[in-house]
Amino acid sequence: MNTYTLTAAGTGGSMLMPIIMIGVMVLMFVWMSRSQKKKDRADAEMRNNLAIGDEIITIGGIMGKVVNKREDTVVIETSSDRTKIKFHVTAIRSVEKKASESAESKPATFKVKK
């Protein structure tokens, strides 16, 4: 009699555990998809706000300065030899230095005429 009572009580509780597990998995999925959408939005905004003179890094690790920008392509200058490479905008991983920041950080130089 005790065995029957324990089993009957156990079956009611066993249905609750899968429901909780499924609920936790759904919450994790929603949370992960929201954070990915937020990251995608930030990346798209960064790529849309590219300007000539920005220093960037591509997904392949190439560093350079933007010298020309079109709707879906960017031409960067990679070295002092003025080597230029054309990339698709989605190949840009990050903007290291904005053109306006580099202009602000350089001290003004004036030539004095004698």
N, C-alpha and C positions, 0 to 999 in steps of 0.2 A: 504494500500500500504506500509506503514511503517512496518507493522507487517511482511509481506512477505519478505521484504528486510532484516530485522533483522534475520529471520529464515534461509534464504538462506546463509547469511554470517556465521551464527552460525554452520551450518552443516559442512562446510569446516574446521573450526577450531576444531570441535569435533573429527575428524579423526586423528588429530595430537597428541592429548593427549594420547590415547592408545599406539601409536607408541613410544612416549617418555617413557611411563611407562614400556613397554616391553624392551626397550633399557636399561633403568636403572636397571631392574631386571637381564638382561643378564650380564651387567657389574659387578653387585654385586656377581652373581654366579661365574663368572670367577675369581674375586678377592679373594673370599673365598676359592675356590678350590686350587688356587695357594698357598695361605698361609698354607693350610692344607698339601699340598704336601711338602712344605718347612719344616714344623714341622716333618712330617713323615721321611723325609730324615735325619734330625738332630737326631731323636731318633734312627734310624737304625745305623747311624754312631757311636753314643754313645754306643750302644750295641755291635757293632763289635769291638770297641776299648777297651772293658773290659779286665782287666789284673788281675792276681792273686795279692791280697793285696789291691785292690780297696774297699773302703767302699761304700755300696750302700743302697738304699731304694727301696723296692718292691712296687707294686701297692696296696698291702694290708697293707702297713705301717711297714713291718718288716725291721729292720735295721741290717746289718751285713757286714762281710768282706768276699770277694771272696777267697775261698781256692782251688777250682778246676773249670776249665772251659772246656767245650766241645763245639762242634759245635752248639747244640741247648739247652743245659742244663748248669746250673751253680749251684755249691754247695757253700753255704755261712755258715759261722760260726757266730752265733748270740749272744753269750755271753761269759763271762769268763769261763763258765763251758764247753766250747768247743762244744756246741750243734750245729749240722750241719743239714741243711735243703737243699733239692734239689729243684730247681725251673727251669721252662722254661725261656729262655732268654727274651722272650717278657713280662714276669712278672716284669721286672726291670723298675722302674719309673725314677730313677736318680742316678748318681754317685756323692756322696758327697765329697769324697776325693780320688784322684788318689794315687796309690802306690808310684809313684815317688815324689809326693808332700809331703807325710808323711815322706819319707826318708830324704828329704831335710830339713824339718822343725825340725827334731829331732837333737839336738846338739850331736856332737861326744863326746863319753865318753872314756876316756883312763884310764887304771889301771897302777899305778906306782908301779914297783917292787922294793923292798928294799933288 
